[in-house]
């Protein structure tokens, strides 16, 4: 079984995916960590040296190769990955189960305000909510194509993992 976990920044995709992988005895792969390891350069440096479009092409190639060559793993994607190239088709096809970790804008803002990524460090709480709302509006049409949508607000990591396992019939 191949499982792909998607969601916005701050949705705890990596930790959730790792725990599911552990429970199901699957290999865990983080797409961006894989790219950095194979390319021997960080994602920010790829973006600076090659630009956003080339980076998204590189990302798409790695995603295609993983799906083509691997059969049993759980993959964590960054928030923008499903929205580019034909990535959403790749992760919602064949024997792939895609899972969207869905949080409200307010909860994402609370999470990201406490521990913001570099790009969001100087945002006020209101500006952060506006930024997240804009991104969710643009990206939600890709996220909701997932096979499983998990409402994560007010749920512990353990409860989210258990809900996913139940919905996967484990």
C-alpha positions as CSV (number, residue, x, y, z in Angstrom):
1,X,0.0,0.0,0.0
2,X,1.2,3.5,-0.8
3,X,-0.1,6.3,1.4
4,X,0.5,10.0,0.7
5,X,-0.1,12.6,3.4
6,X,-0.9,16.2,2.5
7,X,-1.9,19.3,4.3
8,X,-0.9,22.9,5.0
9,X,2.2,24.0,6.8
10,X,1.8,23.3,10.5
11,X,-0.5,20.3,10.0
12,X,2.1,17.9,11.5
13,X,2.3,15.8,8.3
14,X,5.7,14.4,9.0
15,X,5.0,13.2,12.5
16,X,1.6,11.8,11.6
17,X,3.0,10.0,8.6
18,X,5.9,8.6,10.6
19,X,3.6,7.2,13.2
20,X,1.3,5.6,10.6
21,X,4.4,4.1,8.8
22,X,5.5,2.6,12.1
23,X,2.1,1.1,12.9
24,X,1.7,-0.3,9.3
25,X,5.4,-1.3,9.0
26,X,5.9,0.8,5.9
27,X,8.9,2.9,4.9
28,X,8.5,6.6,5.6
29,X,9.7,9.1,3.0
30,X,9.5,12.9,3.1
31,X,9.7,14.1,-0.5
32,X,11.7,17.3,0.2
33,X,14.2,15.4,2.5
34,X,14.6,12.9,-0.3
35,X,15.2,15.7,-2.9
36,X,17.8,17.4,-0.6
37,X,19.6,14.1,0.0
38,X,19.7,13.1,-3.7
39,X,20.5,16.5,-5.1
40,X,23.0,17.2,-2.3
41,X,21.5,20.8,-1.9
42,X,18.8,22.3,0.3
43,X,15.4,23.2,-1.1
44,X,16.0,26.9,-0.4
45,X,19.3,26.8,-2.3
46,X,17.5,25.0,-5.2
47,X,14.9,27.7,-5.3
48,X,17.5,30.5,-5.2
49,X,19.8,28.9,-7.8
50,X,17.3,27.4,-10.2
51,X,14.0,29.2,-9.5
52,X,10.6,28.0,-8.5
53,X,9.5,26.5,-11.8
54,X,12.6,24.3,-12.1
55,X,12.3,23.3,-8.5
56,X,8.7,22.2,-9.1
57,X,9.8,20.1,-12.2
58,X,12.5,18.4,-10.0
59,X,9.9,17.8,-7.3
60,X,7.5,16.3,-9.9
61,X,10.2,14.0,-11.3
62,X,11.0,12.6,-7.9
63,X,7.3,12.1,-7.1
64,X,6.7,10.3,-10.4
65,X,9.8,8.1,-9.9
66,X,8.8,7.2,-6.3
67,X,5.2,6.3,-7.3
68,X,6.5,4.3,-10.3
69,X,9.3,2.4,-8.6
70,X,8.0,2.0,-5.0
71,X,5.0,0.0,-3.9
72,X,4.8,0.1,-0.2
73,X,5.6,3.3,1.6
74,X,4.1,6.4,3.2
75,X,5.0,9.7,1.7
76,X,4.8,13.2,3.3
77,X,4.4,16.1,0.9
78,X,4.9,19.8,1.5
79,X,1.8,22.0,1.3
80,X,2.4,23.1,-2.3
81,X,3.4,19.8,-3.9
82,X,-0.2,18.6,-4.8
83,X,-0.9,21.9,-6.6
84,X,1.8,21.7,-9.3
85,X,2.3,19.8,-12.5
86,X,0.1,16.7,-12.5
87,X,1.0,15.9,-8.9
88,X,-2.6,15.7,-7.6
89,X,-3.4,13.1,-10.3
90,X,-0.3,11.1,-9.3
91,X,-1.3,11.0,-5.7
92,X,-4.9,10.1,-6.2
93,X,-4.5,7.4,-8.8
94,X,-3.8,3.7,-8.8
95,X,-3.4,2.0,-5.5
96,X,-2.5,5.2,-3.7
97,X,-4.4,6.3,-0.6
98,X,-4.1,10.1,-0.1
99,X,-4.9,11.7,3.2
100,X,-5.5,15.4,3.8
101,X,-4.9,16.6,7.3
102,X,-7.4,19.4,7.5
103,X,-7.2,22.2,10.1
104,X,-9.2,25.4,10.3
105,X,-7.5,28.7,9.4
106,X,-7.7,29.8,13.0
107,X,-6.0,26.6,14.3
108,X,-3.3,26.8,11.6
109,X,-2.7,30.5,12.6
110,X,-2.4,29.5,16.2
111,X,0.1,26.8,15.4
112,X,2.1,28.8,13.0
113,X,2.1,32.0,15.2
114,X,3.8,30.0,18.0
115,X,6.4,28.5,15.8
116,X,6.5,30.2,12.4
117,X,8.6,29.2,9.4
118,X,11.1,31.8,8.3
119,X,8.8,33.3,5.7
120,X,6.0,34.0,8.2
121,X,8.1,35.2,11.2
122,X,7.2,38.9,10.9
123,X,3.5,38.4,10.4
124,X,1.0,39.7,12.9
125,X,-1.7,37.2,13.9
126,X,-4.3,38.9,11.6
127,X,-1.9,39.1,8.7
128,X,-1.0,35.4,9.2
129,X,-4.7,34.4,9.1
130,X,-5.1,36.4,5.9
131,X,-2.1,34.7,4.4
132,X,-3.2,31.2,5.4
133,X,-6.8,31.9,4.2
134,X,-5.5,32.9,0.7
135,X,-3.3,29.8,0.4
136,X,-6.1,27.5,1.6
137,X,-8.5,29.1,-0.8
138,X,-6.0,28.5,-3.7
139,X,-5.0,25.0,-2.6
140,X,-8.1,23.4,-1.1
141,X,-9.3,22.2,-4.5
142,X,-6.3,20.0,-4.7
143,X,-6.3,18.9,-1.1
144,X,-10.0,17.8,-1.1
145,X,-9.3,15.3,-3.9
146,X,-7.7,13.1,-1.2
147,X,-9.3,9.8,-0.5
148,X,-9.4,10.5,3.2
149,X,-10.0,13.9,4.7
150,X,-9.3,14.1,8.5
151,X,-10.7,17.0,10.4
152,X,-7.8,17.6,12.8
153,X,-8.9,20.6,14.9
154,X,-8.9,19.9,18.7
155,X,-7.5,16.3,18.1
156,X,-4.3,14.9,19.6
157,X,-1.7,13.4,17.3
158,X,-2.6,9.9,18.7
159,X,-6.3,10.5,18.0
160,X,-5.6,11.6,14.4
161,X,-3.3,8.5,13.8
162,X,-6.0,6.2,15.2
163,X,-8.7,7.7,13.1
164,X,-6.6,7.3,10.0
165,X,-5.8,3.7,10.9
166,X,-9.5,3.0,11.4
167,X,-10.4,4.5,8.1
168,X,-7.7,2.4,6.4
169,X,-9.3,-0.6,8.1
170,X,-6.4,-1.4,10.4
